[in-house]
Amino acid sequence: MKDILVNSTPVLCQSDNLAALLIELGYENAVVATAVNGEFVAQHSRGTSLLKTGDKVEILAPMQGG
């Protein structure tokens, strides 16, 4: 288990990488942008983006506006 922050909220997760974390948190079918420790992580790189205790993950959904 790892203690990380997801959108500034403490989370205790089992996931080893960002792709697994998104599934663990229920985002498997969501269209989102992701970053780890302030660095953008493209969708195709999430499976190789390893997580460690203390990481800060941002998950952002697109918003419509005008």
PDBQT receptor file of N, H, CA, C and O in Angstrom, charges set to zero:
ATOM      1  N   MET A   1       0.839  -1.178   0.000  1.00  0.00    +0.000 N 
ATOM      2  CA  MET A   1       0.000   0.000   0.000  1.00  0.00    +0.000 C 
ATOM      3  C   MET A   1       0.889   1.249   0.000  1.00  0.00    +0.000 C 
ATOM      4  O   MET A   1       1.943   1.295   0.635  1.00  0.00    +0.000 OA
ATOM      5  N   LYS A   2       0.421   2.247  -0.734  1.00  0.00    +0.000 N 
ATOM      6  H   LYS A   2      -0.435   2.209  -1.250  1.00  0.00    +0.000 HD
ATOM      7  CA  LYS A   2       1.164   3.506  -0.840  1.00  0.00    +0.000 C 
ATOM      8  C   LYS A   2       0.280   4.662  -0.402  1.00  0.00    +0.000 C 
ATOM      9  O   LYS A   2      -0.904   4.709  -0.736  1.00  0.00    +0.000 OA
ATOM     10  N   ASP A   3       0.854   5.588   0.341  1.00  0.00    +0.000 N 
ATOM     11  H   ASP A   3       1.816   5.550   0.612  1.00  0.00    +0.000 HD
ATOM     12  CA  ASP A   3       0.178   6.837   0.680  1.00  0.00    +0.000 C 
ATOM     13  C   ASP A   3       0.535   7.858  -0.386  1.00  0.00    +0.000 C 
ATOM     14  O   ASP A   3       1.695   8.246  -0.519  1.00  0.00    +0.000 OA
ATOM     15  N   ILE A   4      -0.463   8.292  -1.146  1.00  0.00    +0.000 N 
ATOM     16  H   ILE A   4      -1.406   7.976  -1.038  1.00  0.00    +0.000 HD
ATOM     17  CA  ILE A   4      -0.255   9.304  -2.177  1.00  0.00    +0.000 C 
ATOM     18  C   ILE A   4      -1.330  10.379  -2.026  1.00  0.00    +0.000 C 
ATOM     19  O   ILE A   4      -2.264  10.235  -1.238  1.00  0.00    +0.000 OA
ATOM     20  N   LEU A   5      -1.183  11.445  -2.787  1.00  0.00    +0.000 N 
ATOM     21  H   LEU A   5      -0.423  11.562  -3.427  1.00  0.00    +0.000 HD
ATOM     22  CA  LEU A   5      -2.223  12.474  -2.863  1.00  0.00    +0.000 C 
ATOM     23  C   LEU A   5      -2.846  12.413  -4.251  1.00  0.00    +0.000 C 
ATOM     24  O   LEU A   5      -2.135  12.396  -5.255  1.00  0.00    +0.000 OA
ATOM     25  N   VAL A   6      -4.167  12.380  -4.305  1.00  0.00    +0.000 N 
ATOM     26  H   VAL A   6      -4.745  12.393  -3.489  1.00  0.00    +0.000 HD
ATOM     27  CA  VAL A   6      -4.890  12.432  -5.571  1.00  0.00    +0.000 C 
ATOM     28  C   VAL A   6      -5.768  13.670  -5.529  1.00  0.00    +0.000 C 
ATOM     29  O   VAL A   6      -6.694  13.764  -4.723  1.00  0.00    +0.000 OA
ATOM     30  N   ASN A   7      -5.469  14.615  -6.403  1.00  0.00    +0.000 N 
ATOM     31  H   ASN A   7      -4.717  14.538  -7.058  1.00  0.00    +0.000 HD
ATOM     32  CA  ASN A   7      -6.189  15.898  -6.407  1.00  0.00    +0.000 C 
ATOM     33  C   ASN A   7      -6.208  16.510  -5.007  1.00  0.00    +0.000 C 
ATOM     34  O   ASN A   7      -7.239  16.996  -4.541  1.00  0.00    +0.000 OA
ATOM     35  N   SER A   8      -5.057  16.477  -4.353  1.00  0.00    +0.000 N 
ATOM     36  H   SER A   8      -4.220  16.082  -4.732  1.00  0.00    +0.000 HD
ATOM     37  CA  SER A   8      -4.828  17.053  -3.015  1.00  0.00    +0.000 C 
ATOM     38  C   SER A   8      -5.521  16.301  -1.881  1.00  0.00    +0.000 C 
ATOM     39  O   SER A   8      -5.559  16.794  -0.753  1.00  0.00    +0.000 OA
ATOM     40  N   THR A   9      -6.070  15.114  -2.158  1.00  0.00    +0.000 N 
ATOM     41  H   THR A   9      -6.039  14.714  -3.074  1.00  0.00    +0.000 HD
ATOM     42  CA  THR A   9      -6.729  14.301  -1.139  1.00  0.00    +0.000 C 
ATOM     43  C   THR A   9      -5.867  13.081  -0.836  1.00  0.00    +0.000 C 
ATOM     44  O   THR A   9      -5.479  12.372  -1.765  1.00  0.00    +0.000 OA
ATOM     45  N   PRO A  10      -5.552  12.810   0.432  1.00  0.00    +0.000 N 
ATOM     46  CA  PRO A  10      -4.768  11.619   0.765  1.00  0.00    +0.000 C 
ATOM     47  C   PRO A  10      -5.504  10.338   0.363  1.00  0.00    +0.000 C 
ATOM     48  O   PRO A  10      -6.696  10.183   0.625  1.00  0.00    +0.000 OA
ATOM     49  N   VAL A  11      -4.769   9.425  -0.278  1.00  0.00    +0.000 N 
ATOM     50  H   VAL A  11      -3.800   9.551  -0.491  1.00  0.00    +0.000 HD
ATOM     51  CA  VAL A  11      -5.327   8.148  -0.723  1.00  0.00    +0.000 C 
ATOM     52  C   VAL A  11      -4.323   7.055  -0.387  1.00  0.00    +0.000 C 
ATOM     53  O   VAL A  11      -3.124   7.217  -0.617  1.00  0.00    +0.000 OA
ATOM     54  N   LEU A  12      -4.805   5.952   0.151  1.00  0.00    +0.000 N 
ATOM     55  H   LEU A  12      -5.778   5.820   0.337  1.00  0.00    +0.000 HD
ATOM     56  CA  LEU A  12      -3.991   4.762   0.377  1.00  0.00    +0.000 C 
ATOM     57  C   LEU A  12      -4.324   3.803  -0.760  1.00  0.00    +0.000 C 
ATOM     58  O   LEU A  12      -5.440   3.289  -0.827  1.00  0.00    +0.000 OA
ATOM     59  N   CYS A  13      -3.370   3.556  -1.651  1.00  0.00    +0.000 N 
ATOM     60  H   CYS A  13      -2.463   3.973  -1.596  1.00  0.00    +0.000 HD
ATOM     61  CA  CYS A  13      -3.666   2.751  -2.843  1.00  0.00    +0.000 C 
ATOM     62  C   CYS A  13      -2.791   1.509  -2.912  1.00  0.00    +0.000 C 
ATOM     63  O   CYS A  13      -1.732   1.430  -2.289  1.00  0.00    +0.000 OA
ATOM     64  N   GLN A  14      -3.270   0.537  -3.692  1.00  0.00    +0.000 N 
ATOM     65  H   GLN A  14      -4.131   0.601  -4.197  1.00  0.00    +0.000 HD
ATOM     66  CA  GLN A  14      -2.532  -0.700  -3.931  1.00  0.00    +0.000 C 
ATOM     67  C   GLN A  14      -1.796  -0.667  -5.265  1.00  0.00    +0.000 C 
ATOM     68  O   GLN A  14      -0.911  -1.489  -5.507  1.00  0.00    +0.000 OA
ATOM     69  N   SER A  15      -2.148   0.262  -6.118  1.00  0.00    +0.000 N 
ATOM     70  H   SER A  15      -2.867   0.929  -5.922  1.00  0.00    +0.000 HD
ATOM     71  CA  SER A  15      -1.656   0.298  -7.495  1.00  0.00    +0.000 C 
ATOM     72  C   SER A  15      -0.172   0.623  -7.572  1.00  0.00    +0.000 C 
ATOM     73  O   SER A  15       0.354   1.424  -6.800  1.00  0.00    +0.000 OA
ATOM     74  N   ASP A  16       0.495  -0.031  -8.538  1.00  0.00    +0.000 N 
ATOM     75  H   ASP A  16       0.068  -0.682  -9.165  1.00  0.00    +0.000 HD
ATOM     76  CA  ASP A  16       1.915   0.218  -8.767  1.00  0.00    +0.000 C 
ATOM     77  C   ASP A  16       2.157   1.261  -9.848  1.00  0.00    +0.000 C 
ATOM     78  O   ASP A  16       3.231   1.860  -9.903  1.00  0.00    +0.000 OA
ATOM     79  N   ASN A  17       1.154   1.484 -10.720  1.00  0.00    +0.000 N 
ATOM     80  H   ASN A  17       0.281   0.997 -10.675  1.00  0.00    +0.000 HD
ATOM     81  CA  ASN A  17       1.328   2.450 -11.796  1.00  0.00    +0.000 C 
ATOM     82  C   ASN A  17       0.066   3.279 -11.963  1.00  0.00    +0.000 C 
ATOM     83  O   ASN A  17      -0.977   2.973 -11.385  1.00  0.00    +0.000 OA
ATOM     84  N   LEU A  18       0.175   4.323 -12.755  1.00  0.00    +0.000 N 
ATOM     85  H   LEU A  18       1.022   4.571 -13.225  1.00  0.00    +0.000 HD
ATOM     86  CA  LEU A  18      -0.923   5.270 -12.911  1.00  0.00    +0.000 C 
ATOM     87  C   LEU A  18      -2.142   4.633 -13.570  1.00  0.00    +0.000 C 
ATOM     88  O   LEU A  18      -3.271   4.932 -13.182  1.00  0.00    +0.000 OA
ATOM     89  N   ALA A  19      -1.940   3.765 -14.554  1.00  0.00    +0.000 N 
ATOM     90  H   ALA A  19      -1.022   3.523 -14.869  1.00  0.00    +0.000 HD
ATOM     91  CA  ALA A  19      -3.073   3.110 -15.219  1.00  0.00    +0.000 C 
ATOM     92  C   ALA A  19      -3.872   2.281 -14.218  1.00  0.00    +0.000 C 
ATOM     93  O   ALA A  19      -5.102   2.327 -14.215  1.00  0.00    +0.000 OA
ATOM     94  N   ALA A  20      -3.184   1.532 -13.379  1.00  0.00    +0.000 N 
ATOM     95  H   ALA A  20      -2.185   1.494 -13.382  1.00  0.00    +0.000 HD
ATOM     96  CA  ALA A  20      -3.860   0.710 -12.368  1.00  0.00    +0.000 C 
ATOM     97  C   ALA A  20      -4.568   1.584 -11.337  1.00  0.00    +0.000 C 
ATOM     98  O   ALA A  20      -5.646   1.228 -10.861  1.00  0.00    +0.000 OA
ATOM     99  N   LEU A  21      -3.973   2.721 -10.990  1.00  0.00    +0.000 N 
ATOM    100  H   LEU A  21      -3.098   3.010 -11.377  1.00  0.00    +0.000 HD
ATOM    101  CA  LEU A  21      -4.614   3.630 -10.041  1.00  0.00    +0.000 C 
ATOM    102  C   LEU A  21      -5.935   4.155 -10.600  1.00  0.00    +0.000 C 
ATOM    103  O   LEU A  21      -6.929   4.228  -9.877  1.00  0.00    +0.000 OA
ATOM    104  N   LEU A  22      -5.952   4.519 -11.871  1.00  0.00    +0.000 N 
ATOM    105  H   LEU A  22      -5.145   4.460 -12.459  1.00  0.00    +0.000 HD
ATOM    106  CA  LEU A  22      -7.184   5.020 -12.474  1.00  0.00    +0.000 C 
ATOM    107  C   LEU A  22      -8.291   3.967 -12.407  1.00  0.00    +0.000 C 
ATOM    108  O   LEU A  22      -9.447   4.299 -12.146  1.00  0.00    +0.000 OA
ATOM    109  N   ILE A  23      -7.946   2.714 -12.638  1.00  0.00    +0.000 N 
ATOM    110  H   ILE A  23      -7.007   2.444 -12.850  1.00  0.00    +0.000 HD
ATOM    111  CA  ILE A  23      -8.925   1.625 -12.519  1.00  0.00    +0.000 C 
ATOM    112  C   ILE A  23      -9.365   1.481 -11.072  1.00  0.00    +0.000 C 
ATOM    113  O   ILE A  23     -10.557   1.367 -10.790  1.00  0.00    +0.000 OA
ATOM    114  N   GLU A  24      -8.403   1.485 -10.154  1.00  0.00    +0.000 N 
ATOM    115  H   GLU A  24      -7.434   1.578 -10.384  1.00  0.00    +0.000 HD
ATOM    116  CA  GLU A  24      -8.708   1.351  -8.722  1.00  0.00    +0.000 C 
ATOM    117  C   GLU A  24      -9.670   2.444  -8.247  1.00  0.00    +0.000 C 
ATOM    118  O   GLU A  24     -10.525   2.197  -7.396  1.00  0.00    +0.000 OA
ATOM    119  N   LEU A  25      -9.526   3.641  -8.796  1.00  0.00    +0.000 N 
ATOM    120  H   LEU A  25      -8.832   3.841  -9.487  1.00  0.00    +0.000 HD
ATOM    121  CA  LEU A  25     -10.358   4.771  -8.378  1.00  0.00    +0.000 C 
ATOM    122  C   LEU A  25     -11.644   4.917  -9.200  1.00  0.00    +0.000 C 
ATOM    123  O   LEU A  25     -12.430   5.834  -8.964  1.00  0.00    +0.000 OA
ATOM    124  N   GLY A  26     -11.858   4.010 -10.167  1.00  0.00    +0.000 N 
ATOM    125  H   GLY A  26     -11.220   3.265 -10.359  1.00  0.00    +0.000 HD
ATOM    126  CA  GLY A  26     -13.093   4.042 -10.945  1.00  0.00    +0.000 C 
ATOM    127  C   GLY A  26     -13.062   4.913 -12.184  1.00  0.00    +0.000 C 
ATOM    128  O   GLY A  26     -14.116   5.287 -12.698  1.00  0.00    +0.000 OA
ATOM    129  N   TYR A  27     -11.879   5.244 -12.675  1.00  0.00    +0.000 N 
ATOM    130  H   TYR A  27     -11.023   4.940 -12.258  1.00  0.00    +0.000 HD
ATOM    131  CA  TYR A  27     -11.739   6.095 -13.862  1.00  0.00    +0.000 C 
ATOM    132  C   TYR A  27     -11.426   5.299 -15.130  1.00  0.00    +0.000 C 
ATOM    133  O   TYR A  27     -10.972   5.884 -16.114  1.00  0.00    +0.000 OA
ATOM    134  N   GLU A  28     -11.656   3.976 -15.135  1.00  0.00    +0.000 N 
ATOM    135  H   GLU A  28     -12.024   3.501 -14.336  1.00  0.00    +0.000 HD
ATOM    136  CA  GLU A  28     -11.206   3.161 -16.265  1.00  0.00    +0.000 C 
ATOM    137  C   GLU A  28     -11.797   3.574 -17.608  1.00  0.00    +0.000 C 
ATOM    138  O   GLU A  28     -11.132   3.419 -18.632  1.00  0.00    +0.000 OA
ATOM    139  N   ASN A  29     -13.007   4.088 -17.639  1.00  0.00    +0.000 N 
ATOM    140  H   ASN A  29     -13.547   4.213 -16.807  1.00  0.00    +0.000 HD
ATOM    141  CA  ASN A  29     -13.633   4.491 -18.906  1.00  0.00    +0.000 C 
ATOM    142  C   ASN A  29     -13.717   6.004 -19.079  1.00  0.00    +0.000 C 
ATOM    143  O   ASN A  29     -14.310   6.486 -20.044  1.00  0.00    +0.000 OA
ATOM    144  N   ALA A  30     -13.142   6.739 -18.170  1.00  0.00    +0.000 N 
ATOM    145  H   ALA A  30     -12.660   6.348 -17.386  1.00  0.00    +0.000 HD
ATOM    146  CA  ALA A  30     -13.237   8.202 -18.208  1.00  0.00    +0.000 C 
ATOM    147  C   ALA A  30     -12.159   8.803 -19.112  1.00  0.00    +0.000 C 
ATOM    148  O   ALA A  30     -11.045   8.287 -19.208  1.00  0.00    +0.000 OA
ATOM    149  N   VAL A  31     -12.515   9.892 -19.763  1.00  0.00    +0.000 N 
ATOM    150  H   VAL A  31     -13.420  10.311 -19.686  1.00  0.00    +0.000 HD
ATOM    151  CA  VAL A  31     -11.544  10.666 -20.542  1.00  0.00    +0.000 C 
ATOM    152  C   VAL A  31     -10.982  11.722 -19.599  1.00  0.00    +0.000 C 
ATOM    153  O   VAL A  31     -11.675  12.669 -19.228  1.00  0.00    +0.000 OA
ATOM    154  N   VAL A  32      -9.715  11.550 -19.214  1.00  0.00    +0.000 N 
ATOM    155  H   VAL A  32      -9.152  10.780 -19.516  1.00  0.00    +0.000 HD
ATOM    156  CA  VAL A  32      -9.091  12.446 -18.251  1.00  0.00    +0.000 C 
ATOM    157  C   VAL A  32      -7.665  12.765 -18.679  1.00  0.00    +0.000 C 
ATOM    158  O   VAL A  32      -7.055  12.036 -19.461  1.00  0.00    +0.000 OA
ATOM    159  N   ALA A  33      -7.153  13.859 -18.154  1.00  0.00    +0.000 N 
ATOM    160  H   ALA A  33      -7.648  14.451 -17.518  1.00  0.00    +0.000 HD
ATOM    161  CA  ALA A  33      -5.736  14.196 -18.266  1.00  0.00    +0.000 C 
ATOM    162  C   ALA A  33      -5.103  13.853 -16.923  1.00  0.00    +0.000 C 
ATOM    163  O   ALA A  33      -5.745  13.972 -15.879  1.00  0.00    +0.000 OA
ATOM    164  N   THR A  34      -3.845  13.428 -16.951  1.00  0.00    +0.000 N 
ATOM    165  H   THR A  34      -3.323  13.332 -17.798  1.00  0.00    +0.000 HD
ATOM    166  CA  THR A  34      -3.188  13.022 -15.712  1.00  0.00    +0.000 C 
ATOM    167  C   THR A  34      -1.801  13.638 -15.595  1.00  0.00    +0.000 C 
ATOM    168  O   THR A  34      -1.129  13.916 -16.589  1.00  0.00    +0.000 OA
ATOM    169  N   ALA A  35      -1.398  13.840 -14.347  1.00  0.00    +0.000 N 
ATOM    170  H   ALA A  35      -1.943  13.614 -13.540  1.00  0.00    +0.000 HD
ATOM    171  CA  ALA A  35      -0.052  14.322 -14.044  1.00  0.00    +0.000 C 
ATOM    172  C   ALA A  35       0.405  13.666 -12.750  1.00  0.00    +0.000 C 
ATOM    173  O   ALA A  35      -0.398  13.393 -11.858  1.00  0.00    +0.000 OA
ATOM    174  N   VAL A  36       1.694  13.421 -12.664  1.00  0.00    +0.000 N 
ATOM    175  H   VAL A  36       2.346  13.643 -13.389  1.00  0.00    +0.000 HD
ATOM    176  CA  VAL A  36       2.302  12.908 -11.435  1.00  0.00    +0.000 C 
ATOM    177  C   VAL A  36       3.421  13.862 -11.057  1.00  0.00    +0.000 C 
ATOM    178  O   VAL A  36       4.340  14.104 -11.839  1.00  0.00    +0.000 OA
ATOM    179  N   ASN A  37       3.334  14.395  -9.859  1.00  0.00    +0.000 N 
ATOM    180  H   ASN A  37       2.588  14.198  -9.223  1.00  0.00    +0.000 HD
ATOM    181  CA  ASN A  37       4.321  15.349  -9.351  1.00  0.00    +0.000 C 
ATOM    182  C   ASN A  37       4.536  16.525 -10.308  1.00  0.00    +0.000 C 
ATOM    183  O   ASN A  37       5.657  16.987 -10.517  1.00  0.00    +0.000 OA
ATOM    184  N   GLY A  38       3.413  16.994 -10.885  1.00  0.00    +0.000 N 
ATOM    185  H   GLY A  38       2.502  16.618 -10.715  1.00  0.00    +0.000 HD
ATOM    186  CA  GLY A  38       3.460  18.165 -11.746  1.00  0.00    +0.000 C 
ATOM    187  C   GLY A  38       3.857  17.909 -13.183  1.00  0.00    +0.000 C 
ATOM    188  O   GLY A  38       3.917  18.847 -13.978  1.00  0.00    +0.000 OA
ATOM    189  N   GLU A  39       4.130  16.661 -13.539  1.00  0.00    +0.000 N 
ATOM    190  H   GLU A  39       4.081  15.899 -12.893  1.00  0.00    +0.000 HD
ATOM    191  CA  GLU A  39       4.533  16.315 -14.903  1.00  0.00    +0.000 C 
ATOM    192  C   GLU A  39       3.391  15.595 -15.609  1.00  0.00    +0.000 C 
ATOM    193  O   GLU A  39       2.887  14.587 -15.115  1.00  0.00    +0.000 OA
ATOM    194  N   PHE A  40       2.981  16.118 -16.776  1.00  0.00    +0.000 N 
ATOM    195  H   PHE A  40       3.390  16.937 -17.177  1.00  0.00    +0.000 HD
ATOM    196  CA  PHE A  40       1.923  15.498 -17.569  1.00  0.00    +0.000 C 
ATOM    197  C   PHE A  40       2.294  14.063 -17.908  1.00  0.00    +0.000 C 
ATOM    198  O   PHE A  40       3.441  13.779 -18.254  1.00  0.00    +0.000 OA
ATOM    199  N   VAL A  41       1.322  13.152 -17.808  1.00  0.00    +0.000 N 
ATOM    200  H   VAL A  41       0.390  13.382 -17.527  1.00  0.00    +0.000 HD
ATOM    201  CA  VAL A  41       1.515  11.754 -18.201  1.00  0.00    +0.000 C 
ATOM    202  C   VAL A  41       0.476  11.429 -19.267  1.00  0.00    +0.000 C 
ATOM    203  O   VAL A  41      -0.723  11.411 -18.988  1.00  0.00    +0.000 OA
ATOM    204  N   ALA A  42       0.938  11.174 -20.489  1.00  0.00    +0.000 N 
ATOM    205  H   ALA A  42       1.912  11.189 -20.716  1.00  0.00    +0.000 HD
ATOM    206  CA  ALA A  42       0.043  10.845 -21.598  1.00  0.00    +0.000 C 
ATOM    207  C   ALA A  42      -0.623   9.494 -21.358  1.00  0.00    +0.000 C 
ATOM    208  O   ALA A  42      -0.097   8.648 -20.636  1.00  0.00    +0.000 OA
ATOM    209  N   GLN A  43      -1.781   9.309 -21.970  1.00  0.00    +0.000 N 
ATOM    210  H   GLN A  43      -2.208   9.998 -22.556  1.00  0.00    +0.000 HD
ATOM    211  CA  GLN A  43      -2.545   8.075 -21.783  1.00  0.00    +0.000 C 
ATOM    212  C   GLN A  43      -1.703   6.842 -22.095  1.00  0.00    +0.000 C 
ATOM    213  O   GLN A  43      -1.762   5.858 -21.357  1.00  0.00    +0.000 OA
ATOM    214  N   HIS A  44      -0.925   6.874 -23.169  1.00  0.00    +0.000 N 
ATOM    215  H   HIS A  44      -0.877   7.672 -23.769  1.00  0.00    +0.000 HD
ATOM    216  CA  HIS A  44      -0.140   5.703 -23.556  1.00  0.00    +0.000 C 
ATOM    217  C   HIS A  44       1.031   5.421 -22.598  1.00  0.00    +0.000 C 
ATOM    218  O   HIS A  44       1.636   4.352 -22.675  1.00  0.00    +0.000 OA
ATOM    219  N   SER A  45       1.352   6.344 -21.717  1.00  0.00    +0.000 N 
ATOM    220  H   SER A  45       0.860   7.213 -21.655  1.00  0.00    +0.000 HD
ATOM    221  CA  SER A  45       2.462   6.166 -20.773  1.00  0.00    +0.000 C 
ATOM    222  C   SER A  45       2.009   5.821 -19.356  1.00  0.00    +0.000 C 
ATOM    223  O   SER A  45       2.850   5.598 -18.485  1.00  0.00    +0.000 OA
ATOM    224  N   ARG A  46       0.721   5.771 -19.111  1.00  0.00    +0.000 N 
ATOM    225  H   ARG A  46       0.038   5.952 -19.818  1.00  0.00    +0.000 HD
ATOM    226  CA  ARG A  46       0.227   5.556 -17.749  1.00  0.00    +0.000 C 
ATOM    227  C   ARG A  46       0.615   4.195 -17.182  1.00  0.00    +0.000 C 
ATOM    228  O   ARG A  46       0.849   4.081 -15.979  1.00  0.00    +0.000 OA
ATOM    229  N   GLY A  47       0.686   3.173 -18.007  1.00  0.00    +0.000 N 
ATOM    230  H   GLY A  47       0.496   3.266 -18.985  1.00  0.00    +0.000 HD
ATOM    231  CA  GLY A  47       1.055   1.838 -17.540  1.00  0.00    +0.000 C 
ATOM    232  C   GLY A  47       2.502   1.730 -17.103  1.00  0.00    +0.000 C 
ATOM    233  O   GLY A  47       2.854   0.839 -16.331  1.00  0.00    +0.000 OA
ATOM    234  N   THR A  48       3.341   2.626 -17.586  1.00  0.00    +0.000 N 
ATOM    235  H   THR A  48       3.055   3.351 -18.213  1.00  0.00    +0.000 HD
ATOM    236  CA  THR A  48       4.758   2.601 -17.222  1.00  0.00    +0.000 C 
ATOM    237  C   THR A  48       5.130   3.718 -16.252  1.00  0.00    +0.000 C 
ATOM    238  O   THR A  48       6.292   3.854 -15.868  1.00  0.00    +0.000 OA
ATOM    239  N   SER A  49       4.146   4.511 -15.859  1.00  0.00    +0.000 N 
ATOM    240  H   SER A  49       3.202   4.400 -16.170  1.00  0.00    +0.000 HD
ATOM    241  CA  SER A  49       4.375   5.586 -14.888  1.00  0.00    +0.000 C 
ATOM    242  C   SER A  49       4.206   5.011 -13.482  1.00  0.00    +0.000 C 
ATOM    243  O   SER A  49       3.093   4.919 -12.965  1.00  0.00    +0.000 OA
ATOM    244  N   LEU A  50       5.320   4.628 -12.877  1.00  0.00    +0.000 N 
ATOM    245  H   LEU A  50       6.225   4.702 -13.297  1.00  0.00    +0.000 HD
ATOM    246  CA  LEU A  50       5.288   3.963 -11.576  1.00  0.00    +0.000 C 
ATOM    247  C   LEU A  50       4.998   4.948 -10.454  1.00  0.00    +0.000 C 
ATOM    248  O   LEU A  50       5.443   6.095 -10.480  1.00  0.00    +0.000 OA
ATOM    249  N   LEU A  51       4.242   4.475  -9.467  1.00  0.00    +0.000 N 
ATOM    250  H   LEU A  51       3.881   3.543  -9.446  1.00  0.00    +0.000 HD
ATOM    251  CA  LEU A  51       3.876   5.299  -8.319  1.00  0.00    +0.000 C 
ATOM    252  C   LEU A  51       4.670   4.883  -7.098  1.00  0.00    +0.000 C 
ATOM    253  O   LEU A  51       5.007   3.712  -6.924  1.00  0.00    +0.000 OA
ATOM    254  N   LYS A  52       4.967   5.871  -6.247  1.00  0.00    +0.000 N 
ATOM    255  H   LYS A  52       4.694   6.823  -6.388  1.00  0.00    +0.000 HD
ATOM    256  CA  LYS A  52       5.643   5.593  -4.980  1.00  0.00    +0.000 C 
ATOM    257  C   LYS A  52       5.004   6.442  -3.888  1.00  0.00    +0.000 C 
ATOM    258  O   LYS A  52       4.337   7.437  -4.172  1.00  0.00    +0.000 OA
ATOM    259  N   THR A  53       5.212   6.047  -2.657  1.00  0.00    +0.000 N 
ATOM    260  H   THR A  53       5.754   5.239  -2.426  1.00  0.00    +0.000 HD
ATOM    261  CA  THR A  53       4.667   6.794  -1.530  1.00  0.00    +0.000 C 
ATOM    262  C   THR A  53       5.078   8.259  -1.625  1.00  0.00    +0.000 C 
ATOM    263  O   THR A  53       6.234   8.576  -1.904  1.00  0.00    +0.000 OA
ATOM    264  N   GLY A  54       4.121   9.138  -1.390  1.00  0.00    +0.000 N 
ATOM    265  H   GLY A  54       3.182   8.880  -1.163  1.00  0.00    +0.000 HD
ATOM    266  CA  GLY A  54       4.384  10.573  -1.422  1.00  0.00    +0.000 C 
ATOM    267  C   GLY A  54       4.104  11.244  -2.751  1.00  0.00    +0.000 C 
ATOM    268  O   GLY A  54       4.136  12.471  -2.840  1.00  0.00    +0.000 OA
ATOM    269  N   ASP A  55       3.826  10.455  -3.799  1.00  0.00    +0.000 N 
ATOM    270  H   ASP A  55       3.800   9.458  -3.727  1.00  0.00    +0.000 HD
ATOM    271  CA  ASP A  55       3.533  11.056  -5.102  1.00  0.00    +0.000 C 
ATOM    272  C   ASP A  55       2.269  11.898  -5.042  1.00  0.00    +0.000 C 
ATOM    273  O   ASP A  55       1.352  11.630  -4.266  1.00  0.00    +0.000 OA
ATOM    274  N   LYS A  56       2.248  12.929  -5.887  1.00  0.00    +0.000 N 
ATOM    275  H   LYS A  56       2.993  13.147  -6.518  1.00  0.00    +0.000 HD
ATOM    276  CA  LYS A  56       1.080  13.807  -6.017  1.00  0.00    +0.000 C 
ATOM    277  C   LYS A  56       0.503  13.603  -7.411  1.00  0.00    +0.000 C 
ATOM    278  O   LYS A  56       1.115  13.975  -8.411  1.00  0.00    +0.000 OA
ATOM    279  N   VAL A  57      -0.675  13.012  -7.460  1.00  0.00    +0.000 N 
ATOM    280  H   VAL A  57      -1.173  12.710  -6.647  1.00  0.00    +0.000 HD
ATOM    281  CA  VAL A  57      -1.338  12.688  -8.720  1.00  0.00    +0.000 C 
ATOM    282  C   VAL A  57      -2.484  13.666  -8.943  1.00  0.00    +0.000 C 
ATOM    283  O   VAL A  57      -3.260  13.947  -8.031  1.00  0.00    +0.000 OA
ATOM    284  N   GLU A  58      -2.580  14.177 -10.155  1.00  0.00    +0.000 N 
ATOM    285  H   GLU A  58      -1.949  13.948 -10.896  1.00  0.00    +0.000 HD
ATOM    286  CA  GLU A  58      -3.705  15.027 -10.545  1.00  0.00    +0.000 C 
ATOM    287  C   GLU A  58      -4.476  14.311 -11.642  1.00  0.00    +0.000 C 
ATOM    288  O   GLU A  58      -3.891  13.839 -12.617  1.00  0.00    +0.000 OA
ATOM    289  N   ILE A  59      -5.787  14.233 -11.480  1.00  0.00    +0.000 N 
ATOM    290  H   ILE A  59      -6.262  14.616 -10.688  1.00  0.00    +0.000 HD
ATOM    291  CA  ILE A  59      -6.679  13.648 -12.475  1.00  0.00    +0.000 C 
ATOM    292  C   ILE A  59      -7.681  14.734 -12.843  1.00  0.00    +0.000 C 
ATOM    293  O   ILE A  59      -8.460  15.183 -12.002  1.00  0.00    +0.000 OA
ATOM    294  N   LEU A  60      -7.655  15.151 -14.105  1.00  0.00    +0.000 N 
ATOM    295  H   LEU A  60      -7.022  14.786 -14.787  1.00  0.00    +0.000 HD
ATOM    296  CA  LEU A  60      -8.473  16.278 -14.546  1.00  0.00    +0.000 C 
ATOM    297  C   LEU A  60      -9.405  15.855 -15.670  1.00  0.00    +0.000 C 
ATOM    298  O   LEU A  60      -8.964  15.296 -16.674  1.00  0.00    +0.000 OA
ATOM    299  N   ALA A  61     -10.692  16.123 -15.503  1.00  0.00    +0.000 N 
ATOM    300  H   ALA A  61     -11.051  16.577 -14.688  1.00  0.00    +0.000 HD
ATOM    301  CA  ALA A  61     -11.676  15.857 -16.545  1.00  0.00    +0.000 C 
ATOM    302  C   ALA A  61     -11.857  17.117 -17.382  1.00  0.00    +0.000 C 
ATOM    303  O   ALA A  61     -11.798  18.226 -16.849  1.00  0.00    +0.000 OA
ATOM    304  N   PRO A  62     -12.078  16.961 -18.696  1.00  0.00    +0.000 N 
ATOM    305  CA  PRO A  62     -12.304  18.140 -19.531  1.00  0.00    +0.000 C 
ATOM    306  C   PRO A  62     -13.606  18.835 -19.140  1.00  0.00    +0.000 C 
ATOM    307  O   PRO A  62     -14.565  18.195 -18.708  1.00  0.00    +0.000 OA
ATOM    308  N   MET A  63     -13.618  20.152 -19.300  1.00  0.00    +0.000 N 
ATOM    309  H   MET A  63     -12.839  20.672 -19.652  1.00  0.00    +0.000 HD
ATOM    310  CA  MET A  63     -14.810  20.938 -18.978  1.00  0.00    +0.000 C 
ATOM    311  C   MET A  63     -15.238  21.712 -20.214  1.00  0.00    +0.000 C 
ATOM    312  O   MET A  63     -14.403  22.167 -20.997  1.00  0.00    +0.000 OA
ATOM    313  N   GLN A  64     -16.532  21.855 -20.381  1.00  0.00    +0.000 N 
ATOM    314  H   GLN A  64     -17.210  21.485 -19.745  1.00  0.00    +0.000 HD
ATOM    315  CA  GLN A  64     -17.050  22.657 -21.475  1.00  0.00    +0.000 C 
ATOM    316  C   GLN A  64     -17.374  24.046 -20.959  1.00  0.00    +0.000 C 
ATOM    317  O   GLN A  64     -17.740  24.233 -19.799  1.00  0.00    +0.000 OA
ATOM    318  N   GLY A  65     -17.235  24.979 -21.820  1.00  0.00    +0.000 N 
ATOM    319  H   GLY A  65     -16.938  24.827 -22.762  1.00  0.00    +0.000 HD
ATOM    320  CA  GLY A  65     -17.546  26.348 -21.422  1.00  0.00    +0.000 C 
ATOM    321  C   GLY A  65     -17.594  27.248 -22.636  1.00  0.00    +0.000 C 
ATOM    322  O   GLY A  65     -17.363  26.818 -23.766  1.00  0.00    +0.000 OA
ATOM    323  N   GLY A  66     -17.886  28.457 -22.389  1.00  0.00    +0.000 N 
ATOM    324  H   GLY A  66     -18.074  28.807 -21.471  1.00  0.00    +0.000 HD
ATOM    325  CA  GLY A  66     -17.955  29.349 -23.534  1.00  0.00    +0.000 C 
ATOM    326  C   GLY A  66     -17.764  30.779 -23.143  1.00  0.00    +0.000 C 
ATOM    327  O   GLY A  66     -17.795  31.663 -23.999  1.00  0.00    +0.000 OA
TER     328      GLY A  66
